[in-house]
């Protein structure tokens, strides 16, 4: 367990992020980098970037405190920035989406703009200002760019007018069914939302991308997911949130048919386990226990096609759970 210290008073990072940066031996360097890269506004490059996107990844927290991640799609231009401190989102509310329950006026939101066909991405968090049921503005709290590692290149196309909702019903599950397990174990990409309530006041939400070889997420017999954490930018936004608040929301996408699998539950970070060294490329692990599960067939009007040479070189350098000795957990150090 970690507690905030005086370093957080002057650092752009919170206590959970700082704790993991210390374990990696980079806290001092990241304190300086954070002052430069974490902005309270959108730079022109990112203001131009968002209107190009056909979808956005969102993270929200419902009234029960459960966090959800989701993808929402519309024609490019549904995202636009009227000024440096605002991102406007023209999307109608979707009662079938569990993440929509945490998107009322004044709610915190996490956002990830990601362009799968170029590997560009930008993250931001902020506060929702509702303009009615067909859109909202986000007051930017933090905005920053991300590296393109572990993103597979995919081209998108629309299969229907994005304003038209699917006629397929969402499936609410008590545990992972066969289709949900298939989506997880076959995935090379998913998105994860997490949050903390800052000591100085305010809720900070984050939603981020995770990628690897297909099958890099393991589903245990008990339904618990194990995910390797690969070398990254050392911000530790997601895992740092878990240190202080072990709640997570995951969303998996079937890129060929538009189905979404949304999970909300609990996460734990594992810094020391025999499985870490056995899984090539992993620097640590985290585990996720789903408590609420929603599977939504045909939720997205988008389909994606993997480029012939679309695999990320970084993803291809990672290992496989098949190479990990079953039960080789060893003594584990957890946060």
N, C-alpha and C positions, 0 to 999 in steps of 0.2 A: 504494500500500500504506500502511496506517495502523497505528500502534502505539498502545497504550494509554498515556495520560499520567496525571498525578496527578489530573486532573479526575474520572477514573472512580472514584477511591478514595472520593469523597464524593458522586458522582452516582448516581442510580438507573439511568442509561443506561450501556450498554457503549460501548467505543471506536468500533465501527462506527456505532452510532446517533449518537453525538456528532459523528463526522466529517461525516455528511450533514447534521446540524443546523447545523454550522458553514458548510457550503456554501450553506445556505438562509438564513444570517444570523440564526438563532433559537436558537443554543445556550444563551445566557445565560437567555433566557426559558424555554426548555424545561427547564433544570435546576431552576428554581423550580416549574414546573408538575408535573414528574415527582415531586417530593417530595410533592405533594398528591394526585395521581391514581393512582399506582402503589401498591397496597396489598398487604400480605401476608395478607389475609383477604378473605372475602366480606361485603359489607355486606348488611343485611336485604333491601334491594330486590332484590339479585341472588340471594339465597337463596330468595326467593319466585319469582323469574323462572325458574330452571332447571326446577323441577317442571312447568311449563306446556309444555315443549318436546316435540315428537314426534321430534326428531332432534338429534344433536350432531355437530359437525365436530371431528375429531381429527387430530393430527399426531404422528408417531412416527419413531424412527430404528432401523433394523434392525442386525443384528450386523456387517454390512459397512460401516456408516456412512452408508447411503443413507436419505434422508428421504422419508416418504410422508404424504399427506393422504388422509383418507377421511371418508365420512358413515356414521353408524350410526343406525338408527331403532328406536323402540319406543313403546309407549303412554305418553302423558304421565304423569309420576310416576316414570319409570325413573331420573331424576336427582333427587337430594335432598341437602340439606346438614344433617347432624346437628349440626354446630357451625361456628363462623366460619371455621375453618381447613381444613375438609374438604368435598369434593364427592363423594358416593357415586354410582357408575355401575352400574346393574344391567343388564349386557349379557353374553351368552354369547360366548365366543371364536368367531371366524370364520376358519377356516384358508384360506378362499378370498380373504380380504382381505390384501394384502401389508403393510398397516399393522399387522396383528395381530402380526407377528413382532417388533415393537418395543414390545410392551405386557406385558412380564413384570414381576414384582415388582422394585421399585427403579428401573425405567426412567423416564426423563423423558418428559413428555407435554405437548403443547400442546392447548388446547381453545378452541373458539369456540361459544358459545351464541347462536343467531340465530333470530329469529322473523320469518319472511318476510312474514307477514300484518300485522305492525305496524312493521317495520323496527328493532325493538329488538335490541341485541346486547351481549354481554359476552365479554371474552377473559380467559383465565387460563392459567397454566402451573404445573407442579408435578411431583410425584413419585408414581408408581403404588405403591399398597400392595394387593397381590392378596388377595382373599377367596376364591379358588378360580377355577374356570373359568366361573363365571356372574356375575362382577362384581368390581369393585375400587373402592378409595377413592383419591382424589387429595389429597395434602397440598399445599395452595395455596402456591406460591412468589410469584407476582404475579397480581393481578386488577385489571381496569380496564374501564371502559365505553368505547364507541366511538360516533361520530356515525353517523346513519342514511343518509348520502349514498351514492348509487350502488346502493342496494338496491331491486330491483323488488318490488312488492307481489304476493304469491301466496298463495292459499288451499290448504291441504293436505287430503288424504283418504287413508285406508288402503285398499289393494286386497286385502290378505290379512292374516292374523294375523302380526304382525311376528316372532313366534318361529319361524315357518316359513321355512326357507331356500329360495331359488329352486332349481329343478331344471336351470337353464341353466348351462353350464360357462364359467368364466372363460377368456378368450383372451389368451395371452401373445404379444406381438409384438416383432419385432426392429426394426421401424420403423412409423411411423404408416400405417395402412391407410386406405382411402377412408372407412369409417365413423368412424374416429377423427378424421380431418380435418374431416368434416362436423360432428361434435359440437363441435369447437373453434371453427371459423369461424362456426358458428351461435349460439354461446353469448353471453349477455349477463351471465353470472355464472360465476365459478369460485372455488376456494379454494386457498390456497398455504401450505405448511408450510416452515419453515426453522429453523435452530438454530445456536447457538454453544456452545463450551465455554469458560466464563468463566475468566479468569486466576486468580481466587481459589478456583476449584474449582466443580464442578457444571456440568451441562448445562442450557441454557435453550432451550426449544423454543417456537415461536410458530406459530399457524395463523390465517390472516386471510382476509377476503372481498375479492374484486375484482369490480367491476361496471362496466358501460358499455353503449353501444348494442350490439345484436346484431352480431357481427363485429368487435368491438374488439380481438380477438386475431388477429394475422396469422400464417399458417403459410407459411414460405418454401419454395422448391423443395428446399432442403437439409433440410427438416424442423424447422428452428429456429423457435421461436415468438418474436414481438416483441410486447411489451405496453406500452402507454402508461401512465405513472404520473401520475394526476390529483391535483389539490389535495386534501390530507387533513389529518390532525390533527398532522402534523409530528413524530410519534413516530419514524418510520422503523424500526419493529421489523423488518419483512421485509427491506427493502433494506439496513438496517444489518447484519443478519445476513449478507447476501450479501457485503458488503464484507470481512468477516472469514472467512467460510466459504461459498464459492460453490456450495452444494448446495441443491436445492429439490425439493419434492414438490408436484405440482398434481393437483387432482381436478376434473373436469368432470361435470356431471349433466344427463341428459336428463330434464327435469321431467315430460314426458308419459308416459314408459315406465319410469322408474326405473333406467335404465342408468347405470353409472359408468365413467369413463375416468380411470385413475390413472397418473400419469407421475412418474418420479424421474430427476433429472439435474442439470445444472449451469446456474447463472445468472450473468449479468454485468450490472452497472449502467452505463448510458450517460448521462452528464450533459450532453453537448454533441454534438448532431447536427442536421443540417438537417431531419431527419424530426420532431424534437420540435416545432419551430415550425409545421411543416406540419400536424400533427395537433392540431386544436382541443382545448384543455383540457389537453394533456399538458405536464407540467413537467419530465419526464425520461422515459427509456425503460429497460426491462430486457429482456434476451433469455434464452431458456431453451432448452437443448439436451437433449432426452429421451434417456436411456440405457436405461431400463427402462420398459416399457409394458404395462399390464394393462387390458383392456376387459372389463367384467362386466355382461352383459345381465341386466335384471330384478333387479339386486342389491338395490334398495330396495323395501320394501313400500308406499312413499308415492308419490303423484302430486300435482302442483301445477298450479293453474290461474291464469294471469295475470289480475289485476284489469283491468276495462275501462279504468280510468284508473290502472293500476298502474305505469307507467313513472316512475322517479325523475326529477324535474326536473333534477337534476345530471347524470344519464346523458344526457338529451336535449340537454344543452348541449355535449356532447363531439362530436368530429369522426368522420371515417371514413377508413379506409386508402385508399379510392378517390380521396380528395383529395390523397394524398401522391404526389409525383412518384417514379416507380419509380427506384430506385438512387440517390436523393438523400441518401446517408449523410453526405457531406461528411467533414470531419475530426472524429473522434470522440474524446471524452474518456471513458475507461472507468475503472471501479473493479473 
